Amino acid sequence: MSLFFLQYQNSEVSVFEVNIRFIGGLLAAYYLSGQEVFKIKAVQLAGKLLPAFNTPTGIPWAMVNLKSGVGRNWGWASAGSSILSEFGTLHMEFVHLSYLTGNPVYYEKVMHIRKLLQKMDRPNGLYPNYLNPRTGRWGQHHTSMGGLGDSFYEYLLKAWLMSDKMDVEARKMYDDAIEVIIVH
């Protein structure tokens, strides 16, 4: 399916999957080739994901309709929550979109998530897997280094590395989590 066609579809897509696979792939193609078309398509597609962030907390919905912009979460997710490993991994691509375009909106969306998480209580020192985007409360206190939580911690370290080790906030969040993982 072409990206041109995809952006006009009246269908729901996973914000996480479109971000890491399509936008991430387009950005990688741009960085490797220098061809503007890849950057342009990444920006267009990211624009279709932005409505997912239109929640009371700024925590994005898991899915968004590319045509209408209406978002929702997976029916199986705890108490209508968004999933840590999904919303917590958007920052790598979104930070690069702001860097490449000069448009701060992408950076602001994902850094808002990070700031919100830093203010929240962390049972057992880790971030629970489910966060309700309406209430800003954890859906439950289950934490995991496996599915539902793993990518969040992985991407904190990646963010630090990709920033030429300047994103000390991401590194601190990663180090704090690793300390707790070792203890527990």
C-alpha positions as CSV (number, residue, x, y, z in Angstrom):
1,M,0.0,0.0,0.0
2,S,1.5,3.3,-1.0
3,L,1.9,6.1,1.6
4,F,-0.2,8.4,-0.6
5,F,-3.1,6.0,-0.4
6,L,-2.6,5.1,3.3
7,Q,-3.0,8.7,4.5
8,Y,-6.5,9.0,2.9
9,Q,-7.7,5.7,4.3
10,N,-10.8,5.7,6.5
11,S,-9.3,3.1,8.8
12,E,-7.6,2.8,12.2
13,V,-3.9,2.2,12.5
14,S,-1.6,1.5,15.4
15,V,0.2,4.7,16.3
16,F,3.1,2.7,17.6
17,E,3.4,0.5,14.5
18,V,3.1,3.3,12.0
19,N,5.6,5.3,13.9
20,I,8.3,2.7,14.2
21,R,7.8,1.0,10.9
22,F,6.7,3.6,8.4
23,I,8.0,6.9,9.9
24,G,11.1,5.3,11.3
25,G,11.7,3.6,7.9
26,L,11.2,6.8,6.0
27,L,13.5,8.7,8.3
28,A,16.2,6.0,7.9
29,A,15.8,6.2,4.1
30,Y,16.1,10.0,4.2
31,Y,19.2,9.8,6.4
32,L,20.8,7.2,4.1
33,S,19.9,8.7,0.8
34,G,19.4,12.4,1.4
35,Q,16.3,12.3,-0.8
36,E,13.7,14.9,0.4
37,V,10.8,12.7,-0.6
38,F,11.4,10.4,2.3
39,K,11.4,13.3,4.8
40,I,8.3,14.8,3.2
41,K,6.4,11.6,3.5
42,A,7.5,11.0,7.1
43,V,6.2,14.5,8.0
44,Q,2.9,13.9,6.2
45,L,2.3,10.6,7.9
46,A,3.3,12.0,11.3
47,G,0.7,14.7,10.8
48,K,-1.9,12.0,10.6
49,L,-0.8,10.6,13.9
50,L,-0.9,13.9,15.8
51,P,-4.6,13.7,16.6
52,A,-3.9,10.6,18.7
53,F,-2.3,13.0,21.3
54,N,-5.6,14.9,21.7
55,T,-6.4,13.4,25.1
56,P,-6.9,15.2,28.4
57,T,-3.4,14.2,29.5
58,G,-1.5,14.3,26.2
59,I,-0.9,10.5,26.4
60,P,-1.8,9.3,22.9
61,W,-4.4,6.8,22.0
62,A,-3.0,3.4,20.8
63,M,-5.0,3.7,17.5
64,V,-6.1,6.6,15.3
65,N,-8.3,6.8,12.2
66,L,-6.1,8.4,9.5
67,K,-9.0,10.2,7.9
68,S,-11.1,11.4,10.8
69,G,-8.3,11.7,13.5
70,V,-10.5,9.8,16.0
71,G,-8.5,7.8,18.5
72,R,-9.1,5.0,20.9
73,N,-7.3,2.3,22.8
74,W,-7.2,-1.4,22.5
75,G,-10.3,-3.0,24.0
76,W,-8.1,-5.5,26.0
77,A,-5.9,-2.8,27.6
78,S,-6.5,-2.3,31.3
79,A,-9.3,0.2,32.0
80,G,-9.1,1.8,28.6
81,S,-5.4,2.6,29.1
82,S,-2.6,3.3,26.7
83,I,0.4,1.0,26.8
84,L,3.8,2.1,28.2
85,S,5.9,0.4,25.5
86,E,3.8,2.0,22.8
87,F,3.5,5.6,23.8
88,G,6.9,5.5,25.5
89,T,8.8,4.7,22.2
90,L,7.5,7.5,20.0
91,H,10.1,10.0,21.0
92,M,13.0,8.8,18.9
93,E,11.2,9.4,15.6
94,F,9.3,12.5,16.8
95,V,12.5,14.2,18.1
96,H,14.1,13.7,14.7
97,L,11.0,15.1,12.9
98,S,11.3,18.3,14.9
99,Y,15.1,18.4,14.2
100,L,14.6,17.9,10.5
101,T,11.6,20.3,10.1
102,G,12.2,22.9,12.7
103,N,8.6,22.3,13.8
104,P,8.7,21.8,17.6
105,V,5.2,20.2,17.8
106,Y,6.6,16.6,17.5
107,Y,9.3,17.2,20.2
108,E,6.8,18.9,22.5
109,K,4.3,16.0,22.2
110,V,6.8,13.3,23.3
111,M,8.6,15.4,25.9
112,H,5.2,16.1,27.5
113,I,4.9,12.4,27.9
114,R,8.3,12.1,29.6
115,K,7.6,15.0,31.9
116,L,4.3,13.5,32.9
117,L,5.8,10.1,33.6
118,Q,8.6,11.7,35.8
119,K,6.0,13.3,38.0
120,M,4.0,10.1,38.6
121,D,4.3,7.6,41.4
122,R,6.3,4.5,40.3
123,P,5.2,1.4,42.3
124,N,8.4,-0.6,43.0
125,G,10.4,2.1,41.2
126,L,9.2,1.1,37.7
127,Y,6.6,2.5,35.4
128,P,3.4,0.4,35.2
129,N,2.4,-1.0,31.8
130,Y,-0.9,0.8,31.5
131,L,-1.7,4.5,31.8
132,N,-5.2,5.9,31.3
133,P,-5.0,8.9,28.8
134,R,-8.2,10.4,30.2
135,T,-7.5,10.3,33.9
136,G,-3.7,10.2,34.0
137,R,-3.8,7.3,36.4
138,W,-2.1,3.9,36.1
139,G,-4.5,1.3,34.8
140,Q,-3.0,-1.1,37.2
141,H,0.4,-1.5,38.9
142,H,1.8,-4.4,36.9
143,T,5.3,-3.7,35.5
144,S,7.2,-5.7,33.0
145,M,10.6,-5.9,31.3
146,G,8.8,-8.1,28.7
147,G,5.9,-7.2,26.4
148,L,3.9,-4.0,27.3
149,G,6.9,-2.3,29.0
150,D,10.2,-3.4,27.4
151,S,10.5,-1.0,24.6
152,F,10.0,2.0,26.8
153,Y,13.2,1.3,28.8
154,E,15.1,0.3,25.6
155,Y,14.2,3.6,23.9
156,L,15.4,5.6,26.9
157,L,18.9,4.3,26.3
158,K,18.5,4.8,22.5
159,A,17.4,8.4,23.0
160,W,20.5,9.1,25.0
161,L,22.8,7.4,22.5
162,M,21.1,9.1,19.5
163,S,21.4,12.5,21.1
164,D,25.2,12.1,21.2
165,K,24.8,11.4,24.9
166,M,23.3,14.8,25.5
167,D,19.8,13.6,26.6
168,V,20.9,13.1,30.2
169,E,17.3,13.0,31.3
170,A,16.6,9.8,29.3
171,R,19.8,8.3,30.6
172,K,18.9,9.1,34.2
173,M,15.4,7.5,33.8
174,Y,17.1,4.4,32.2
175,D,19.7,4.2,35.0
176,D,17.1,4.6,37.7
177,A,15.0,1.8,36.2
178,I,18.0,-0.5,35.8
179,E,18.9,0.0,39.5
180,V,15.4,-1.1,40.5
181,I,15.4,-4.1,38.1
182,I,18.7,-5.3,39.6
183,V,17.3,-5.0,43.2
184,H,14.0,-6.7,42.4
